[in-house]
Amino acid sequence: MAALDIVRIPVLSDNYVWLVHDPESGATMVVDPAVAEPVLAAAAERGWTITDIWNTHWHPDHTGGNAAIKDATGCTITGPAAEFARIPTLDVQVKGGDKVRLGHHVADVWDVPAHTAGHIAYHFASDAAIFVGDTMFAMGCGRLFEGTAEQMFANMQKLGTLDDTTRVYCAHEYTLSNARFAVTVEPDNVALAARLAAVESARAAGEATVPTSIGEERATNPFLRAPNAAELGRIRALKDAA
């Protein structure tokens, strides 16, 4: 089975939309399109036709391009059943334990509530890739807008069961600010200090810093490394106040 082609599309101030293509079937999917124009342009540039949109949660900077892309392509929009009322463009509702298909590639749907109450993620086990929306970031996690530290801790524990090589496709370029905060939480973490230096260099050169990997996060993400929900909640509150 041919590997998925995954393209990062930077939009708005710091969002990333992911364009995912199965070269064997021609199926092409968009994860969390904030806007339509750059996504349609990126697909057209490659000669790809968008067949699907997969949403992780309802926030407008993840769903704002749904309607226009669907109007342009006739694609099918899949997203969290628990947030159906807040994503009126949804065609297919899914929840944790369901499977979704992109051509020959199958993803497992994970329930990962906390950032929003019905947030989901899409895990392509055979491709060692997971699309996490705003649940995990490089050296960070999403704000607890509609959930609890206990829920986010459970999410981190589940993500932590994945192999180190699993690529984590998050939806924002928050890495530099996250790294600068993380070193205040773990000032003696040598791997974290080295990663901060690498990220500072990359961002100064205008380079993107995601996707990340579970291995990198296991070594440097204070939210994934938190020993319990209380500690995760404590450092999330510190980050919110920073």
C-alpha positions in Angstrom: 0.0 0.0 0.0 1.4 3.4 -1.0 2.2 5.8 1.8 -0.1 8.8 2.3 1.0 12.1 0.9 0.5 14.7 3.6 0.8 18.4 2.9 0.9 21.2 5.4 -1.0 24.4 4.5 -0.4 27.4 6.7 -3.4 29.7 7.0 -4.6 32.6 9.2 -2.0 33.7 11.8 -0.8 30.3 13.1 -3.1 27.5 11.8 -2.1 24.5 9.8 -4.6 22.7 7.6 -3.5 19.2 6.5 -4.1 18.0 3.0 -3.9 14.2 2.9 -3.8 12.2 -0.4 -3.9 8.4 -1.1 -1.9 8.1 -4.3 -3.4 4.7 -5.2 -7.1 5.6 -5.0 -6.8 9.3 -5.6 -8.9 10.1 -2.5 -7.9 13.4 -0.9 -8.9 14.6 2.5 -8.6 17.9 4.4 -8.2 18.0 8.1 -9.8 21.1 9.8 -10.0 23.6 7.0 -10.1 27.1 8.6 -10.5 28.7 5.2 -11.2 27.4 1.7 -9.1 29.3 -0.8 -5.6 28.2 0.1 -6.7 24.6 0.5 -8.5 24.4 -2.9 -5.4 26.1 -4.5 -3.0 23.5 -2.9 -5.1 20.6 -4.1 -5.4 22.1 -7.6 -1.7 22.7 -7.8 -1.1 19.0 -7.3 -3.9 17.8 -9.5 -5.8 16.4 -6.6 -9.6 16.5 -6.2 -10.8 16.9 -2.6 -13.2 14.0 -1.7 -13.4 14.5 2.1 -13.1 16.8 5.0 -12.5 15.5 8.5 -13.1 17.8 11.4 -11.7 17.2 14.9 -13.9 19.8 16.7 -16.3 22.6 16.1 -14.2 25.8 16.5 -14.5 28.1 13.5 -10.8 28.1 12.8 -11.2 24.4 12.1 -14.5 24.4 10.2 -14.7 27.8 8.6 -13.8 26.4 5.1 -16.1 23.5 5.2 -19.0 25.0 3.2 -17.0 26.6 0.5 -14.9 23.5 -0.1 -18.0 21.3 -0.2 -19.6 23.7 -2.7 -16.5 23.6 -4.9 -15.9 19.8 -4.8 -19.0 18.0 -3.5 -16.9 16.4 -0.8 -18.2 14.5 2.2 -17.7 16.1 5.6 -17.0 13.9 8.6 -16.8 15.1 12.2 -17.6 14.5 15.9 -21.2 13.3 16.5 -21.1 15.0 19.9 -20.7 18.4 18.2 -23.1 17.9 15.3 -25.3 20.8 16.4 -22.2 23.1 16.2 -21.0 21.9 12.8 -24.0 22.3 10.5 -22.0 21.1 7.4 -21.4 17.6 8.7 -22.6 14.7 6.5 -21.1 11.9 8.6 -21.0 11.8 12.4 -18.4 9.7 14.1 -17.3 8.9 17.7 -14.5 7.0 19.5 -14.2 3.4 18.3 -15.5 4.2 14.8 -13.3 3.8 11.7 -13.0 6.1 8.8 -11.5 5.4 5.4 -9.4 7.4 3.0 -9.0 5.3 -0.1 -7.0 2.3 1.0 -6.1 3.8 4.4 -8.2 3.3 7.5 -8.1 5.6 10.6 -9.5 4.9 14.1 -11.5 7.6 15.7 -10.5 8.5 19.2 -12.6 10.5 21.7 -10.2 13.2 23.2 -12.5 15.6 25.0 -11.1 18.5 27.1 -10.4 21.4 24.6 -14.0 20.9 23.5 -16.5 18.5 24.9 -16.7 16.4 21.7 -13.2 16.7 20.3 -11.9 13.7 18.4 -8.7 12.6 16.7 -7.9 10.4 13.7 -5.2 7.7 14.1 -3.8 6.0 11.0 -2.1 3.1 12.8 -0.6 1.5 9.6 0.7 5.0 8.6 2.0 5.8 12.1 0.2 9.1 12.0 -2.4 10.8 14.1 -4.3 14.1 13.5 -5.0 15.6 16.9 -6.5 19.0 16.2 -6.0 21.1 19.3 -5.5 18.3 21.8 -1.7 18.0 21.7 0.8 20.5 20.4 4.5 20.3 20.2 5.5 20.6 23.9 1.9 21.7 24.7 -1.7 20.8 25.0 -5.0 22.6 24.2 -6.7 24.9 26.6 -9.4 23.3 28.7 -12.3 25.3 27.3 -15.0 22.7 27.7 -13.4 19.9 29.7 -11.2 19.0 32.7 -7.6 18.3 33.5 -8.6 14.8 34.2 -9.9 14.4 30.6 -6.7 16.0 29.2 -4.5 13.8 31.3 -6.4 10.7 30.0 -5.8 12.0 26.5 -2.1 12.4 27.1 -1.9 8.9 28.6 -3.6 7.4 25.6 -1.3 9.3 23.2 1.6 8.1 25.2 0.8 4.5 24.3 1.7 5.2 20.7 5.0 4.3 19.2 7.8 6.9 19.4 7.9 7.1 15.6 4.2 8.1 15.3 3.9 11.5 13.7 1.6 14.0 15.5 -0.2 16.4 13.2 -1.5 19.3 15.3 -3.3 22.4 14.0 -1.2 25.3 15.2 2.4 26.7 15.1 2.6 27.2 18.9 5.9 25.4 19.3 8.2 28.3 20.2 6.0 29.8 22.9 5.3 26.2 24.2 9.0 25.5 24.4 9.8 28.7 26.2 7.1 27.8 28.8 8.2 24.2 29.0 11.7 25.0 30.1 10.3 26.9 33.1 8.5 23.7 34.1 11.5 21.4 33.6 14.6 23.6 33.8 16.9 20.6 34.1 15.5 18.7 31.1 18.5 18.6 28.7 16.5 17.3 25.8 14.0 20.2 26.3 16.8 22.8 26.3 18.2 21.4 23.1 14.8 21.3 21.5 14.2 25.0 22.4 17.4 26.0 20.7 16.5 24.0 17.6 13.0 25.6 17.5 14.3 29.1 18.0 16.6 28.5 15.0 13.9 27.0 12.8 11.4 29.8 13.6 14.0 32.5 13.0 14.5 30.9 9.5 10.7 30.9 8.9 10.5 27.1 9.1 7.6 25.1 10.4 8.1 22.9 13.5 5.3 20.4 13.1 4.5 17.6 12.6 6.1 16.4 15.8 6.5 12.8 17.0 5.4 10.9 20.1 9.0 10.3 20.9 9.9 14.0 20.9 6.9 14.7 23.0 7.6 11.9 25.4 11.0 13.6 26.1 10.0 17.2 26.1 6.2 17.8 26.5 5.4 18.7 30.2 1.8 17.8 29.7 2.5 14.4 28.3 5.1 13.9 31.0 2.8 15.0 33.9 2.5 12.2 36.5 -1.2 12.9 37.2 -4.2 15.1 36.4 -3.6 17.5 39.2 -0.1 18.3 38.0 -1.3 18.7 34.4 -4.0 21.1 35.6 -1.4 23.1 37.6 0.9 23.6 34.7 -2.0 24.3 32.3 -3.1 27.1 34.7 0.4 28.5 34.7 0.5 28.4 30.9 -2.9 30.1 30.7 -1.6 32.9 32.9 1.7 33.3 31.1 
